[in-house]
Amino acid sequence: MRIDKYISETGFCSRRETKRLIAAGRIAVNGIVCDANILLEPEDIVWIDGEPITSSKGEPVYLALNKPIGITCTAAPNVAGNIIDFVGYPSRIFAIGRLDKHSEGLILLTNDGDIVNKMMRSENGHEKEYVVHVDKPITSEFIHAMSSGVDILGVTTKPCEVYRIAECQFRIILTQGLNLQIRRMCKELGYRVLKLERIRIMNITLDSLERGQWRHLSGEERSELMTRLN
C-alpha cells in the first residue's frame, strides 16, 4: 500500500498533508526516513515525529468548524495556531481542504481519509459558497468577469455563480479550489478582498454555528454528503 493512502486511512492526516510531512523528513518506516514512493508491507511500522502510528482509526468523525481568522489549516504541531490544536478534538482528525489564514468560515474535519480525495477533485463539481467584501463598489462588469472566468495562475477559472448583495459585497459559488482563488481573481480585476467567509460546502452550511465553534455533522447531513460523493 502507498504510504499516503495508509496514513490517511489511520486518520492521522490527509494524503496531501502526508506528502508535506514526507518532504519535511518527518516520516520514517522501520526507523528509516522515507520518500513519497515507498510501498508498505503488512509488517512495516510507520513513525511520524518519532511516534509510531497504527492502522485503526476507530469510529468515523465528521466535524464542521466555523474557523476564525488567524487559524492555519494544517496538522503540523510546530505551526502556531494550527487547526488541530485549535479544535482540540480527543482523537486524530484533519481538515478537508484549506481555508487560508486570513479567511474565515466553514471547514470540515474528519478522520476518514477515504472521502478527502472525492471532495477535493475539482472535476466532481462540488460547490463551495462564499460571501466576500471588497474595497470598492462592485460593477456589472466585475460580476460578469468573475462569473465568466479570470486568468490566474496560468489558467482561466471555471465559470461560476456570482451575485452582488451590497455595494461592496458579493456572493460566489465555486466548483474548483485553486490556491487563494477568490483573492487572486479579485486582484486581477483591480479589487482587494477585505473579508472572505465560506458559508457552505456542498450540503453543509454554517447555520447558527458561532465563530470558533465546531459541531458534529448530523446523521442527515452525513447521509446526504455520502450520497453526493458516491
ABEGO torsion letter per residue (X at the ends): XBAAAAAAAAGABBAAAAAAAAAAGABBBGGBBBBAABBBBAABBBBBGGBBBBABAEBBBBBBBBBBBGBBBBABAABBGBAAAAAGBABBBBBBEBBBAABBEBBBBBABAAAAAAAABAAAGBBBBBBBBBABBBBAAAAAAAAAEBBBGGBBBBBBBBBBABAABBBBBBABBBBGAAAAAAAAAGBBBABBBBABBEABBAEABBBGBBBBBBAAAAAAAAAAAX
